[in-house]
Amino acid sequence: MTAFLACLFFTGTEVWAANQMVYKASRALKDTSLAVEEPQKPSNDQEASNLSEKTDPFKSFLSLQEEAKEKRKRERPKTYLETLDLSQLDLIATILDKKGNWAMVRDSKGVGHVIRKGTLIGTKEGVVREIREGAVLIQEKHRDFMGKVKIVDVVKKMSSDK
């Protein structure tokens, strides 16, 4: 029995000694100067841009693709002829050649511009498709009231008055 009591005495003192010997050093104070400032709230413009970047889950995938194509087209800077309506341009000359046909149009300011097949012209994404003697064929995109795009051929003829 004495051995048992001696065993309990020594294990009890080891636990007591272990509790006594634990030393914890004091910690350094944390830098709270940054935590005092409130985080900046985004402005209304930033919130609006964040909302506009989110995609609508109910939109058709095909309409998203079409919008992306139109956006890419808008990113390209427009030439001066693309900012003018076809009604503001007068055809003043056509040159037919083996190497390619050329035409000259005059804007409302009286400045002449040389065009050829493939030239972008007009506010409705017009493209010069053919240059004939005394006329230019331009294909334009028109949207109807339903939003469908129709390609319309517009013939710009040379004016008779000089």
C-alpha positions in Angstrom: 0.0 0.0 0.0 2.8 2.3 0.8 4.1 1.8 -2.7 0.8 2.8 -4.1 0.7 5.9 -2.0 4.2 6.8 -2.9 3.3 6.4 -6.6 0.3 8.7 -6.2 2.4 11.2 -4.4 5.1 11.4 -7.0 2.7 11.6 -10.0 0.7 14.3 -8.2 3.8 16.4 -7.7 4.9 16.0 -11.3 1.6 17.4 -12.5 1.8 20.2 -9.9 5.4 20.9 -11.0 4.4 20.9 -14.7 1.7 23.5 -14.0 4.2 25.6 -12.1 6.9 25.6 -14.7 4.8 26.7 -17.7 5.9 30.3 -18.6 4.2 32.3 -21.2 5.9 35.4 -22.5 3.8 38.5 -23.1 2.9 39.2 -26.7 3.8 42.3 -28.6 0.9 44.6 -29.2 -0.7 44.3 -32.6 -0.7 47.3 -35.0 -4.3 48.4 -35.1 -3.8 51.6 -37.0 -5.0 50.1 -40.2 -8.0 48.5 -38.6 -9.3 51.8 -37.2 -10.0 53.1 -40.7 -13.3 52.0 -42.2 -13.0 50.2 -45.6 -14.0 52.5 -48.5 -17.4 51.8 -49.9 -17.5 51.8 -53.7 -19.1 54.8 -55.3 -22.4 54.6 -57.1 -20.6 54.5 -60.5 -18.5 51.5 -59.3 -21.6 49.7 -58.0 -23.4 50.3 -61.3 -20.5 49.0 -63.3 -20.3 45.9 -61.1 -24.0 45.3 -61.7 -23.7 45.8 -65.4 -20.9 43.2 -65.6 -23.1 40.5 -64.2 -24.8 38.4 -66.8 -28.5 38.0 -66.9 -29.2 34.2 -66.3 -32.5 34.5 -68.3 -30.9 35.9 -71.5 -30.5 33.6 -74.5 -26.9 32.5 -75.2 -27.3 33.5 -78.9 -28.4 37.0 -78.0 -25.3 37.3 -75.8 -23.1 36.3 -78.7 -24.8 38.8 -81.0 -24.2 41.6 -78.4 -20.6 40.6 -78.2 -20.2 40.8 -82.0 -21.8 44.2 -82.1 -19.6 45.4 -79.2 -16.5 44.3 -81.1 -17.7 46.2 -84.2 -18.2 49.3 -82.0 -14.7 49.1 -80.7 -13.2 49.8 -84.1 -12.9 53.5 -84.7 -15.2 54.8 -87.5 -13.8 56.5 -90.6 -15.1 59.9 -91.7 -17.2 58.3 -94.4 -18.9 56.1 -91.8 -20.1 59.1 -89.9 -21.9 60.6 -92.9 -25.3 59.5 -94.2 -25.5 58.5 -97.8 -27.8 61.4 -98.5 -25.0 63.8 -97.6 -22.7 62.4 -100.3 -22.8 63.1 -104.1 -21.2 60.8 -106.6 -19.1 63.0 -108.9 -16.9 60.6 -110.8 -16.4 56.9 -111.7 -13.2 55.4 -113.1 -13.5 51.9 -114.7 -10.2 50.1 -115.0 -8.8 46.6 -115.4 -7.1 46.8 -112.0 -10.2 47.9 -110.2 -13.0 50.5 -110.4 -12.8 53.7 -108.4 -15.3 56.4 -107.7 -15.2 59.8 -106.1 -17.9 61.2 -103.8 -18.2 64.7 -102.4 -19.5 65.4 -98.9 -21.6 68.4 -97.9 -18.5 70.5 -97.1 -17.3 70.1 -100.7 -14.4 67.7 -99.9 -13.9 64.8 -102.3 -13.2 61.2 -101.1 -12.0 58.3 -103.3 -13.8 55.0 -102.8 -13.5 51.5 -104.2 -15.1 48.1 -103.7 -15.1 47.2 -100.0 -15.0 50.8 -98.6 -17.1 51.3 -95.5 -19.5 54.1 -96.0 -22.7 55.5 -94.4 -24.1 55.4 -90.9 -25.9 52.1 -91.4 -22.7 49.9 -91.9 -22.7 50.4 -95.6 -20.2 48.7 -97.8 -19.4 49.5 -101.5 -20.1 46.3 -103.4 -19.9 47.4 -107.0 -18.8 50.5 -109.0 -20.5 50.9 -112.4 -20.4 53.6 -115.0 -22.2 56.5 -113.4 -23.4 54.6 -110.3 -22.2 52.9 -107.1 -24.0 49.9 -105.5 -23.8 50.1 -101.6 -25.2 47.4 -99.3 -26.5 48.7 -96.0 -28.0 47.0 -92.9 -31.4 48.2 -91.8 -33.2 47.1 -88.7 -37.0 46.8 -88.8 -39.3 47.4 -85.9 -38.9 43.8 -84.7 -35.1 44.2 -84.6 -34.4 41.9 -87.5 -31.5 43.0 -89.8 -32.2 43.3 -93.5 -29.6 44.0 -96.1 -30.7 46.6 -98.5 -29.0 47.6 -101.8 -28.7 51.3 -102.3 -27.7 52.7 -105.7 -26.0 56.1 -105.6 -26.2 57.6 -109.1 -24.0 60.4 -110.5 -25.8 63.8 -110.3 -26.7 65.3 -113.7 -26.2 68.9 -112.8 -22.7 70.4 -113.0 
